[in-house]
Amino acid sequence: MVATRFVYLIILAVLLISTPHSQAKPSKVTIKKLTGEYQLFVNSHPFHIKGAGLSYNDGHNFKALTQAGGNSFRTWGTHYADIELEKAQELGLMVMMGIDVEKELHGFDYNDDAAVAKQFESVKQQVLKYKDHPNILGWMIANEPNLLMNEDGSLKLVNPKVYQALSDIIDFIHEVDPNHPVSYSFAGVIPEHIHTAMQYTPQVDFISVQVYGDLIDLQDKIAALNIDKPFMVTEFGPLGHWERPATAWGREIEEPSGIKARTFAERIQQGIAKNTSGKLIGHYAFEWGQKQERTPTWYGMFTKDGKATARIDELTKFWTGNYPANRAPYVTSIHLNGLMAEQNVRLPLGAMANIEVAYSEYDGDAFNIRWQLLKEVDVKSQGGAFEQEPDEVALTISAPKETKQENGSTKVSATFKAPETSGDYRLFFYIDDGKEKVGYANFPFYVEYNL
């Protein structure tokens, strides 16, 4: 009997030694206010988050994040947490772990006590499973729960029971996990939304906001709230599709990748680098992967085939002080028949049209150009929900011609035949430098029977 117990103890010891998670203690993450400024600490050492949002299904190039100078990523759920935490431990990345709490926007009823209780039990199990992992930085227990629209598209206040449910979750995490702070994110910096939420969740450890064009005014917006809490920017990126002009038939106009990168960098400098509020404790850029939302290229910092865009170059410069050795091609404009997308270009069925794109290739690399024609999105998603990528349409590009411009850029022009079926379409241009970097632009247009 003694021998049997001895063998059991030996086996148990071997298992503990061979399991990295068991061997390591959870990191102690705290937020302190020192000389009037909030600061995040990991195991008593200051930790300055250089992060990106990473949804495993949308792409998971963890190594590229570290190469760009990143030290953390956030998620929106625990569906792939085991793999994500394993890679984080391998590469020394800290994880702001998301929990996928339901939204009223997507039909969840917070007046249904049984459904709320079931959700709470699910959240508890997720927290208990991962709370002791050494690479957990904190908990993001809901993503934009304040996002809810009236029929006219304007924002309205959510049911206060949303925040009561979040309060219960925060209290539970504070009870079982004293090592990690808890937050949930707001769409925008809307005073009425945030002040209402704070009435129900005053114990939240920091306030997380998600801003795109408004990043440039972040300091003023935080000051106007007059809330003495630390803040984190848990999403920022290009101008959102709701912030861009649209065609007369309702299709949002996306900026070319080079313009996106330039304005992205400008907003980072103004909203983050020059922020002197003393309240900003970290940031996560959106998104370290690729997703379909209005277009396949709008938000992802990678394209569908895993190639990096110029926004990653700008993040690398921000995080490390230097651009990477190889930079992405920089696309700055696209015109159809000499017109901008804001001019609502309509083509007759089967008409010949001219497309013209301006770009720069900083490194003089040999490159490949690809054109693609897609139908427009059939059903538009809301709040980051799944959106089906539209079908590709047959396209023939002819007579491409390149000309050097006085400013050093190159202009490529070509002709194509409009579809023979009426409807709205979008023409995409991609330039690939052969070294895993890419630039792009797209143009929405309408084809109709008679003009």
N, C-alpha and C positions, 0 to 999 in steps of 0.2 A: 504493500500500500504506500509506504514511504517512497519507494523507488518510483512508483507510478506518478506520485505527486511531483517528485523531483524532475521527472521527464517532462511533465506538463509545464512546470515553471520554466524550464529551459526553452521549450517550444514558444511559450508566450514571450520570453525575453527576445528571442530571435525575431519574432514577428514585429515587436515594438521597434527594434533596432533597424529593421529593414523597411519600415514605413516612415518616409520623411515627414508626413503630416503629424504622425504620433510623436515624433522626435522633437519637433519644434513647438514652442509656445506661441499663443496668439500675440500679435503685436499690440502694444498698448498705445492707442491713438488718442490724443487729447487736443483740445483747442484752448489756448490761453490768451489773455489780453495783457500785453506787456507794453508799458509806456504808450498807452492809448491805441495800440494796434493789435488786431487779432492775428494769431499765428498757429498753424497746425504743427503738431509734433508727433513723431513716430518713435516710440521707445526713447523718449526724452530728447530726440534730435529734431531740429526744425526740418520740415518736409515741405518743399515748394512744389506743388502739383504741376506737372507738365503732361497733360493728359488728353486723351481722345475717347469718344464714345465708340464702343466696339460691340456690334451685334454679330455673334458667331456665324449665323446663317448668311450674313451680308458680306463676309470676308473676315479673315483672322490672320493677317500678316503681323504677328506679334514681333518678329525680329525687326521688321521695317520700322516699327514704332520705337524700339530702342535705338536703332541706327539714326533716327531723326532727332534723338535727344529726349524722347518721352520717357516718363518714369511711372506712369499709371494709366489705367483705362477704366471706364465705367461701363456697366451693362444695363440692360432693361429687364432682365429676368435671370433665373437660375437654371434655365433649361440646359445649358452647356457649362454650368459652373465647374464641374469636375475637371473638364479639359482646360477651361480657362485658367483655373487656379493652378493646375499642374504647369502650364506654360509660364504663368506669372512667377511661380517659384523658380523655375528653371532660368528665367531671364532677369529676375530681380525687379519685377513690376508689382506695384500695389494696385488692388482692385477695389473700386467703389461698386459694391455689389448691388445690382438692381433687383427689385422684387416686383413682379408683374401684378399690380393691384388694378382691379377693374375700374373703368371710367363710366360715368353717366353718358358721356358722348357716344359710347358704343353700346348703350342699351342696358347697362347694369342698374338695378333698382336698389338704392340704399335704404328704401323703406321696407325692403324685404329682410326682416331680421334673420331668418334662417339662412338666406344666401350670404348675408354679411358674416354671420357666425361661421359658416363653412369656409369662407375666404380667410377669416382670422385663423382658423385651425391650419389651413394650408400654409399661411405665412409663418406661423409658429414652427412648423416642421422644417421649413427652409432655413430659418434663422438658426435653429438648434443644430442642423446638419453642418452648417458652414462657419459658425461664429468663431471657432477656435483655430481656423486656418491662419497661418502666420502672414499671409499676403492680403488678408482682408484689411482694407483701409476704413471702410464705413459702409453704411446701408442707405440706399436710395429706394425708399419703400413704395414710391408711386411716381409715375411720370405724367406731369401736367394734368393732375386731377381737376384743376380749375377750368379746363378747356370744355366749354359747352356753348353752343350757338343757338340764337333765336332763328326763326324761319328766314329772316332777312339777312342772315350771316353775321350779325353783330353778336358780341359776347354777352353772356348773362351769368349770374351767380349760380353756382351749383347748390344742391341740397346741403344744408349744414351737416347732415348726417355723414356726408363724405369725410369731413374733417374729424367728426367724432370717431369714425372708424379708424382713421389714421392715428388719432390720439391714443386709442387703445393699443395699436401696434407699437407706437413709440414707447409707451409705458412698459409693454411686455419686453421689448428689446433692452430697455434700460435696466430691467430687473434681471434678465438672464445673461446679458452681455455688457458688462461694465467697461469693456476694452475699446468699443467702437462707437463713434458718433452716428446719429441718425438724422436723415433729412428726407424731403420729398420735393419735387421740382415744380415750379410754376411756369406756365406758358406766359412769357412776357413779364414786365414789372408793372403790374396793374394795381395801384394803391388799394382800391376797394376790395379786390380779390385777396391780396396779401393781408390786409388788416382784418378782414373777416376770418381768414384762416387762422391768424394768430390768436383770435379769441378762443379757439377750440384747441390749438396745439401750441401753447406758449412754451412748452418744454422741449420743442424741437431744437436740436443742437446748432443747426445753421440753416440759413434760408438759401435755397437753390433756385436760380432763375435761368431761363432759356431765352436768349435774345439773338437776333440776327442783325438786321439793319440798326436796331436800337442799341447794339453794343457800343456804338460810338458815343452815346449819351449815358452810359451806364452809371458813371459816378454821380451825375445830377439826379438820376432816377432813384438811386439808393439813398441819396441825401434827402430827397423829398419824402421818402417813407418815414424817416425819423424813427427808425427801429434800431436799438442798440444790440445787434446780433451780428455774427460773422455771416458773410455771403459767399456763395460759390456760383460760378457760371458753368452750368452743367451741359449746356449746348450753345454753340455759336458756330457760324459758318457763312456761306454766301447769303446774299439777300434771299429771303424766303419767297416762295411763289406768290404768297399773298401780298408781298411788298413790291412786286414788279408790275409794270404795265401789262395789259393783256390786249389781244386782238379784239376786233369788233364782235367776233363770234366766240369770245370767252376763253381763248387759249393763252396761258401765261407765257411771257417772253423771257427766255433764259439768257443770261449773260454768257459771252464766250469765256473759255477757261482762263485766259490771260487776264481779262478784266476782273473776273471773279477773284483771282489770286491777288491782284493789286489792291482792290478795295477791301478784301479780307485782311490783308496786312495793315492797311490804314486803320481799320476798325480795331484790330488787335492793339496797335500802338496807343490809340486814343482811349480805348475802353479798359485795357488791362495793363499794359506796360506803364502808362502814365497815370494810373489810378492811384490817388493819394488819400483815399477815404479811410484807410486803415482797417477796412472791413473785409476786403477781398482775400480769401484764403486758398483759391485754386480755380482751375478752369479745365474744361473738357471740350475739345473741338468736335464738330459733327461732320462727317461720320467716317470712321476708319474702316472703310469697306465700300460697297456699292449697293444702292437700293433704287427701286423704281418708285418715284414720287413725282408725278406730272411728266417727267422724262427719266430715262435711265441714267442721266448724268448730273441731275440738278444738285444733289447733296453729297454723294459719295466722293471721297478723296482718291478713290481708285475707280477705274472703269471695270466693266463686267469681266474682262479678261485679266484683271489683276494688275493693270499698269497704273503707275502713280502719276498724279496731276501736279500742276504748279502750286496748288495750295499746300501740298506737303513740303515743297521747297520753302515756302514762306514760314511754315511752322518750324522747319529745321533752322532757319535763320533766327527766328524768335527764341527758340529753345537753346541753341548752341552758339549763336553769334555769327554763324557763317552759313552760306548756302552750300548745298551738297556739291560734290565735284562735278556731277552731271545733272543738269537742270532740264525740266520738261519743256517741250515746245510751248510757245506763248501765243495763243490765238487771240486776236484783238477785235476783229470785226467780221461780219457776214452780211452780204446783200443779195437780194434776189431781184433780177432785172433793174439793178441800180437803186433799189429801194430798201429801206430798213423795215424790220418786222412791224414796228409801230405804225407803219403806213398801210397796214392791212392788205397785203398782196393777194389778189385773186387771179387765177389762171383759167382759161377755157379748157375744156376737156381735151387732152392730148396735145396741148400747145407746147412748143419748144420754149424753154426758159434758160436764162443765164444766171449761174450762181458764182459769187465772188467772195473769197475769204482772204484775210490778211493775217500773217503769222510771222513769228521770229523763231529761229532755232539758235539758241545762245552758243552751243558747243560745236556747231558746224558738223553735226553727225549726219550720216546718211539716214534717210527717213522713208517711211511708207505712208501714203495717203489712202484713206478709205472713205467711201461715201455710203450712206445708208438712208433709206426712205421708210418711215414708219407711219402707220395710221396714228391718230391721236388717241389718248386714253378714253376708254368707253365709260368707265365708272370711276370718278375721282374719289380718292380716299380722303379721310379726315383724321387729324391727330396722329399721323404716322402709321396708320393701319395698313394692312396689306393692300397693294394696288397691282393689278394685272398689267404686265408690260404689253403694249399693243402689238399687233401683227406687223411683220415686215412686208413691204410691197416691192415688187420687182422694179429695178432701177438700172438704167443704162446711162452712164456718164460719157460724154464724148468731147473731143477737142480740148483737153486740159492744157492750159498755158500759164506759165509762171513769169512774172516780171518783178524785178527788184525795184523797191521804192526808195525815195531820197532819204527817208528816215532809217534805212537799213533793213526794214522788214521786207517780206516777200508777199506778193499777191498772186493767188492762184485763181483762175477763172475757168469755167467749164459750162457746157450746155447739157440739159437733160429734157426728157419728154414728160410732161405732166401725166398723171394717171388718167385712164379713160372712164373712171367712176367718180362721180361727184362726192365731195366730202372734205374734211379737213385733214391735213397731213403735216409731217414735220421732216425736213431734210437735215441729216446729220453729216458733219465733216469731222474726221479724226486724222491726226498726224502723229505717227508713232516713230520715235527716234531709234528704234532697234535696241535700246538699252533699258527697257521696261519703264519708259516715261512716255506720256501722251498729252496732247492738247486737243481741244474740240470746240465746236460751235454747232448750233442748230438754228433752223429757221422754220416757223410755222406759216403755212399758206393754205388757201382754200381753192378747191377746184369746183367749178360749177358749169352748168350746161350753156347758159347764155350770159354774156357780160354786157 
